Amino acid sequence: MKAFKLIALLTLLMSSQVMADECVILLHGLARSDSSMKTMAAELNNAGYVAVNYDYPSTKFTIEELADEAISNALSLCPEQATVHFVTHSMGGILVRQYLSNQTIDNLGRVVMLGPPNQGSEVVDTLHNMPGYELINGPAGHQLGTDDFSVPNKLGPADFELGIIAGTRSINLILSTMLPDTDDGKVTVENTKLDGMKDHIALPVTHPFMMKNQEVIEQVIHFLKSGSFKKVPA
């Protein structure tokens, strides 16, 4: 019985050490909130990570301003000396790229992006001049297209360990008509890709809900642990 209690205590201590050493910052997408990432955050906590599900005013400022504010503040919430990973949805991934383009995170671990418009989105090209677009999407919404104002296309390749999950299903067929190839309703599979990425997979999920999908969550945790995704049968 004493031996059992000792093993249980050691297991608990080891689990606590893992949590202290591994922090995951979650960044939601444009016009969303931290509530969209709550399921993912809970699963990451269950897997032994410290999950920092950071809410930021995505429709109030530019990508550059949002990146500085959100990521700096989120980093301060991670345990000191912890390895810092990121799990992002949509524009959240562009914030990470923007931040890392002029800042260094010494203890940076791995990054998983879900449905990121890494090469912009043609949906923005089509809609950004329509009345009400900026009211809904704010300044950052204008910066996610594929034109000369595209922030994603001005940022360089990934020089960090990056895994990307793209969606192949859409619940918005109108928006999908604005996209030239297989898409998730907001961004094509091709435009999620980024030079320098370590791994990329496409799953039958939609842009608005991919972060709550169990297979996506399992793939996220697999990449954070191993640096690659589980291979999906063709």
C-alpha positions in Angstrom: 0.0 0.0 0.0 2.9 2.4 0.9 4.5 1.6 -2.4 1.3 2.4 -4.3 0.9 5.7 -2.5 4.5 6.6 -3.3 4.0 5.8 -7.0 0.8 7.9 -7.0 2.6 10.8 -5.4 5.4 10.7 -7.9 2.9 10.6 -10.8 1.2 13.6 -9.4 4.5 15.5 -9.0 5.5 14.6 -12.5 2.2 15.7 -13.9 2.5 19.0 -12.1 6.0 19.5 -13.5 4.7 18.9 -17.1 2.0 21.5 -16.6 4.5 24.0 -15.2 6.8 23.5 -18.2 4.3 23.5 -21.1 2.1 26.5 -21.8 -0.3 26.7 -24.8 -1.6 30.1 -25.8 -4.9 30.0 -27.7 -5.8 32.8 -30.1 -9.3 32.9 -31.6 -10.1 34.3 -35.1 -11.6 37.5 -36.4 -14.9 38.6 -34.9 -14.8 35.6 -32.5 -14.1 35.4 -28.8 -12.3 33.1 -26.4 -15.5 31.1 -26.0 -14.9 29.6 -29.4 -11.7 28.0 -28.1 -13.0 26.8 -24.7 -13.4 23.2 -25.8 -9.8 23.1 -27.2 -8.5 24.8 -24.0 -10.2 22.2 -21.8 -8.8 19.3 -23.8 -5.3 20.8 -23.6 -5.6 21.2 -19.8 -6.7 17.6 -19.6 -3.6 16.6 -21.7 -1.4 18.3 -19.0 -0.8 21.7 -20.5 -1.4 25.1 -19.0 -3.9 26.6 -21.5 -4.1 30.4 -21.8 -7.2 31.1 -23.8 -6.7 34.8 -24.5 -9.6 37.0 -25.6 -8.6 40.0 -27.6 -10.7 42.8 -29.4 -10.2 41.4 -32.9 -12.4 44.0 -34.7 -11.1 47.1 -33.0 -7.5 47.4 -34.2 -5.1 46.5 -37.0 -3.3 43.1 -37.1 0.0 44.8 -36.1 -1.7 46.4 -33.0 -3.5 43.2 -32.1 -0.4 41.1 -32.3 1.6 43.3 -30.0 -1.2 43.6 -27.4 -2.6 40.1 -27.4 0.6 38.1 -27.5 2.5 40.2 -25.1 -0.3 40.0 -22.5 -0.9 36.3 -23.1 2.8 35.5 -22.6 2.7 37.2 -19.2 0.1 34.6 -18.2 2.3 31.6 -18.8 4.3 30.1 -16.0 7.8 31.6 -15.8 10.4 29.6 -17.9 7.7 27.5 -19.5 8.0 26.4 -23.1 5.3 28.4 -25.0 3.2 26.8 -27.7 0.5 28.4 -29.7 -2.8 27.0 -31.1 -4.6 29.5 -33.3 -7.8 29.8 -35.3 -7.9 31.8 -38.6 -6.6 35.3 -38.0 -5.0 34.2 -34.7 -2.3 32.5 -36.8 -1.5 35.7 -38.6 -1.1 37.5 -35.3 1.6 34.9 -34.3 3.4 35.4 -37.7 3.2 39.2 -37.3 4.5 39.1 -33.7 7.4 36.7 -34.6 8.4 38.9 -37.6 9.9 41.5 -35.2 9.9 39.8 -31.8 11.7 36.8 -30.3 10.2 34.3 -27.9 13.3 32.5 -26.5 11.3 29.6 -25.1 9.0 29.1 -28.2 7.8 25.6 -28.7 5.4 24.5 -31.5 2.6 26.3 -33.3 -0.6 24.8 -34.7 -2.7 26.9 -37.0 -6.3 26.0 -37.8 -7.7 27.4 -41.1 -5.2 30.3 -41.3 -5.4 32.7 -44.3 -1.6 32.5 -44.7 -1.8 33.7 -48.3 -4.9 35.8 -47.7 -8.5 35.0 -48.6 -10.4 35.9 -51.8 -13.5 36.3 -49.7 -11.9 39.5 -48.3 -11.0 40.7 -51.8 -14.7 40.4 -52.8 -16.4 41.8 -49.7 -14.1 44.4 -48.1 -15.6 47.3 -50.0 -19.2 46.4 -49.3 -21.2 48.6 -46.8 -21.0 47.3 -43.3 -17.9 45.1 -43.8 -15.6 47.2 -41.6 -18.3 47.7 -39.0 -18.4 43.9 -38.6 -14.7 43.0 -39.2 -12.8 46.2 -38.2 -9.4 47.4 -39.5 -7.9 43.9 -39.4 -10.6 42.6 -41.7 -9.2 44.7 -44.5 -5.8 43.2 -44.1 -6.6 39.6 -44.8 -7.1 39.6 -48.5 -4.7 38.6 -51.3 -4.1 42.1 -52.7 -1.5 44.7 -52.0 -2.9 45.4 -48.6 -2.5 41.8 -47.5 -0.6 41.5 -44.3 -0.2 37.7 -44.5 1.5 38.0 -47.9 4.0 40.6 -46.5 5.1 38.3 -43.8 7.9 35.8 -44.4 8.0 32.0 -44.2 7.8 30.2 -41.0 11.1 29.9 -39.1 9.5 28.1 -36.2 7.9 24.6 -35.8 4.6 25.0 -37.5 1.7 22.5 -38.2 -1.3 23.6 -40.2 -4.8 22.0 -40.3 -7.1 23.1 -43.2 -10.8 22.4 -43.6 -12.4 21.0 -46.7 -16.1 21.5 -45.9 -18.2 24.6 -46.0 -21.5 25.7 -44.5 -21.5 28.9 -46.4 -21.9 28.1 -50.1 -22.2 31.8 -51.0 -18.7 32.5 -49.6 -17.4 29.3 -51.2 -18.4 30.6 -54.6 -15.8 33.4 -54.1 -13.0 30.9 -53.5 -11.3 29.2 -56.5 -10.5 25.8 -54.9 -11.3 23.4 -52.1 -12.2 25.5 -49.1 -13.7 25.6 -45.6 -16.0 28.5 -46.4 -13.5 31.2 -45.6 -10.1 30.2 -47.0 -8.9 27.6 -49.5 -6.8 24.7 -48.5 -4.0 26.0 -50.7 -4.0 29.4 -49.1 -3.6 28.0 -45.6 -0.1 26.7 -46.5 3.1 28.6 -45.7 6.7 28.1 -46.7 8.7 26.6 -43.9 5.8 24.7 -42.3 6.7 21.3 -40.9 3.4 19.5 -41.5 0.0 20.1 -43.1 -3.2 18.1 -43.2 -6.7 18.7 -44.6 -9.7 17.4 -42.7 -13.4 17.3 -43.5 -14.3 20.2 -41.1 -15.7 23.7 -41.5 -14.0 27.0 -40.8 -16.4 28.2 -38.0 -16.4 24.9 -36.0 -13.0 23.2 -36.7 -11.6 24.1 -33.3 -14.3 22.1 -31.6 -13.9 19.0 -33.7 -12.5 16.0 -31.7 -10.3 14.8 -34.6 -8.8 18.3 -34.9 -8.2 18.5 -31.2 -6.5 15.1 -31.2 -4.3 16.2 -34.2 -3.4 19.4 -32.4 -2.2 17.6 -29.3 -0.3 15.0 -31.4 1.6 17.8 -33.1 2.4 19.6 -29.9 3.8 16.4 -28.5 5.6 15.0 -31.5 6.1 17.8 -34.1 3.9 16.0 -36.7 0.3 15.1 -37.3 -1.1 11.6 -37.3 -1.4 10.5 -40.9 -4.9 10.5 -42.3 -5.9 7.6 -44.5 -6.4 8.7 -48.1 
